[in-house]
Amino acid sequence: MTASPHVAIDLRALLAILLGVALGSLDTSIANTALPAIAADLHASPAASIWIINTYQLAIVASLLPLAALGDLLGPRRVFLAGLALFTAGSLACALATTLPSLSAARAFQGIGAAGVMSVNIALIRLIYPPHRLGRGVGLNALVVGLGFTLGPAVASVVLSVADWPWLFAINVPLGLLALAFAWPALPLSAPRGHRFDPLTAALTAVAFAALIFSLSAAAQREAWSIILPAAGLALAAGLGLLKRQSGHPAPMLPVDLLRRPLFAMSAITAMASFTAQGLAFVSLPFYFEAVLHRNPVETGFLMMSWAIVVALSAPIAGRLSDRYPPGLLGGVGLSILCVGMISLALLPFDASALGIVLRMGLCGVGFGLFQSPNLNALMSSAPPERSGGASGVIAMARLLGQTSGAALVALCFGLAGVQGAGWALGLGAGFAGLAAVASLSRLWLR
């Protein structure tokens, strides 16, 4: 069932989608700030506690495309509801965990649930918004995703100032139940597709992407080659097996059919490069502000929020503009602004004022906000309606791969340059933003 241009948007459905997306995005970064407290409480080493983050991210990467394929097969409503229910249950298990292994296992279930939400959220927005207003819908989605990811550390700091770390996860439970209460009666139905779900293809997809992320992270952290090479080899073997397995499939799990569309492929490349730039910025900036510019953690938190606030203000406006102007042009302009903003941050003087930092962060926020909504609109509009689930999965995967790659590159910069690595990372992020701007502008000549 698709929305008619003359039918009002179902606000319950929209609220359920956005709340689910906010919870999944927030938990991508909310646990980072609490890692020292969690490690101390569970008597775990700092190195071992990293698995609290890694299991969540690996679970999302491994299950995202299989769940997007299920969305095409069964309809996005069912996948979203199941994902939201699993995320809520996983959050409760996280709050009740008493050991590091049990918390890591609960985080994995939470990640699979978040992948169910993220894999089909744009497909659902496409169902409830008429085509001429789709840009507004993806603009709201971009706003929520951006705010969730960037405000995670700040939210964690507020919660930890008044409660223990289990409440970081416990607060998801009533919010998840509220989202389910809105979603169950309101999310639109869609006709199931006739394609069969292939468990072996799903397994190959999960192994390929999980091994890829693991090998990239290990290489960036300069682990032993005996760890990096087997993981990379496994990713390559699973990827080749996946391509062979799904050759000729009308709706492949790894959506190579969509990637053969030049506009879709270039939009996906633009998304991944831009989120790599964002990942480089968000991971390096706290270190840059504190170690290089000598700001305290409280000041750093407020300075980081300025980027998110400007994205929040500009993303819905950009969504409306994307209904009127070419996404390639809006994205190219926005990413060029982001490139300039990141260069200006990398060149900040040691005695920079708070206002000077906020203005530069705001410039980055304007650029990123101007890019994100039009790019989402381009991706969904260039995919046929029956492949909305696959397109939604590509959007989420491009974002996750970009953010993860950005974080890995920050680790590499620190390994090569020490404290100065934060400045290196900002310069590298500016380079990725520039490449993304070129890729976006090239879409003006694609059909």
VENBEL-V669794 format. One record per helix or strand of 3 or more residues. SS is the DSSP state (alpha for helix, beta for strand). FROM is the first residue (numbers start at 1). LEN is the number of residues. If there is no record, write none. Layout:
BEGIN
SS|FROM|LEN ; SS|FROM|LEN
END
This chain:
BEGIN
alpha|11|19 ; alpha|35|7 ; alpha|46|4 ; alpha|51|24 ; alpha|76|21 ; alpha|100|29 ; alpha|131|32 ; alpha|166|21 ; alpha|199|22 ; alpha|225|21 ; alpha|256|4 ; alpha|262|31 ; alpha|297|25 ; alpha|327|20 ; alpha|354|28 ; alpha|385|61
END
